[in-house]
Amino acid sequence: MTRLMKTRLLAAASIFASAAMLPASASAVDLEFYFPVAVGGDAAGIIERMTSAYMEENPGVNINAIYTGSYADTTTRAITAARGGNAPQLAILLSVDMFALIDEDIILPWDDFVTEAEQESWIGGFYDSFMANSQTGGQTWGIPFQRSTPVMYYNKEAFAAAGLDPETPPATWDELVEIGQQLTLRDANGNVTQWGVRIPSSGFPSWLFTGLVASNGQDGLANDAGTEVYFDTPEVIGALEYLVSLASEHEIMAPGILDWGATPRAFMDGESAIAWTTTGNLTNIRNNAPFDFGVAMLPANVRRGAPTGGGNFYLFEGSSDEQLQAAVDFVKWATAPEQAASWSIDTGYVAPRADTWETDAMRAYAEEVPGALVARDQLAYAVPELSTFEGPRITQIMNDAIAAAIVGDMTPAEAMAAAQNQADAVLAAYR
Amino acid sequence: MSTLVVTQTRFDRALFVAGAWALALVWILPLAYAIWTAIHPSAYETRFVLLAPLTFENFTRAWNAAPFARYFLNTIMLVSMILAAQLILCIHAAFAFARLEFPGKNILFALVLVQLMVMPDILLVRNYATMAQLGLVDTILAIGLPYFASGFAIFLLRQTFKTIPKELDEAARVEGCSLIGLIWRVYVPLAKPTILAFALVSVSHHWNNFIWPLIITSSVETRPLTVGLSIFSTTDSGIEWSVITAATLITSGPLLIGFLLFQRQFVQSFMRAGIK
């Protein structure tokens, strides 16, 4: 069936369906919008206030914002609904799911719904590092919205107690080791009472690891087309060797697998003086840390580097052109400076456009929370998160290999060589 | 000789009791942690201080984070609807498989058993499409419908009905009892322990079911408790254990209390029904 026919048939079907179901509100455009919640606070409430504000300004549009669990649950639901012939118009899903969604053939590129001027002014206005996980094959499949990046939180009081300058966080790998050694405190029996650093290795270890790889000079772990991975390069092996050495050789990080979810708590309880975790934790740590803390970029080896993460808006196939255009208009509104600023301030996500940071609200926020600026400035060095076809499987292969090296089952070089082989076998079908 | 036997049984008994206590402690530990964390401020999540200040704030925050009152109502409606439908359908089906003769009986029963082998998650997409065709998306009925004809219940009840002496069956028939009367007056009362045990398994399973309700429902009026609970699993920003444990206690509380109240009956019926 040609694409045109398909669209026409679908349009006819949806007109028929809406005529049969809702003859009264035939003029209003109904949109369904799935969103996950991955930060604390009232993220669900914030989204609902946002959609109702939009509906007030635009009486012709009716948006049904549906909370759909975690990112993984939301992806499951979106794919299930799309295959069941009941796709939403919009959903916020992980930016790295782009290839999976293209593979499923359920999303549409945004380019067809924006004018050439808007290509420049709207899509061109997002930070390039966020667009890296949102575009492929010359088309834009995702619009950055709830995006994040990892940063380094450090305990200023612990720095002062160790005789270090609280305003000079470690800027290089070597400094991290050196400062970490001074921050690692042991009691009379040799038991550690405070670790120097904590880089969590459960949950999504490949994400933070991409930061180490980037600082070691490699731009991410996969190509832009999502068909090749680069796991066994000297840069990647070197990054893994460094990560393993923090616990085994330098003894400044607790040995074994460190839990992601418990990391903010470990930092706030003084268990680790430095912790790597997402900017999404800024609000939580700011509210709950009993000491003065600082936020810094991830340290550099050959250069600075960090991955981006988080979710994009996706546009789904299977709706009338009128609905799709209304959905695009809503997303344009939601990413406009004023809205994006209040979203970023309320949730802690990094505002994805330069013009957002120029709003008064955002300026005042940056003054109050300088840590937010660190995340923005780090974007200049950001690389895309690991994203390929068969994404979850490839990420799992990487995560398992990192874990194997951390617990000592394999050397970093062996683990990465094995991961490369496994990933090549999976991706061969897409080349 | 006899003293040896006595000391041996005593020793066995001591071991048995120690083992039981050890298992009970391991079992209660997560629950104890949940209670401890829920009634203290978040600073005490990973620190045990006996006289830490108590607070009720975690419960208030958890309760206000989602429309839990409505979710409770939905979950209760959901589990009672599923249980009622399962019992009515499966008791009759199980009786037919246990006591009636009809062509294709064995093949049909084999098909019912096949249902036990299929993971429900595999059917998500198919079930969603079916519900969409029936126009039931976003209804409580749609959450329950795929579970009404439970293969497990049919199998379990059939086995129980088979153990009921034929004499009782025949005596009732001689007295002129109808087939339906026979089921409800003879078989069901004798299978009560099994039915109770199945009811517990069914209710707790559907009370805790998450992914299917999340996918098939969209609105506050239809969503169950587990969907409300999931807004606390905030992986991006670190988990607030104090609030999430409070929410867990709120949502699992009624089940826990119910179990503790009727514990003796449940344990007995499990022993008799042979579900472990």
Interface residues (C-beta under 8 A of the other chain):
Chain A: E32 V37 A38 V39 G40 G41 D42 A43 A44 N64 I66 Y67 T68 G69 S70 Y71 D73 T76 R77 I79 T80 A81 R83 G84 G85 N86 S148 G203 W260 G261 A262 T263 P264 R265 A266 D269 T277 T278 G280 N281 T283 N284 N288 P290 G310 G348
Chain B: S42 A43 E45 T46 R47 A65 A66 L124 V125 Y128 A129 M131 A132 V137 F210 I211 L214 I215 S218 S219 V227 S230 I231 S233 T234 T235 D236 S237 G238 I239 E240 W241
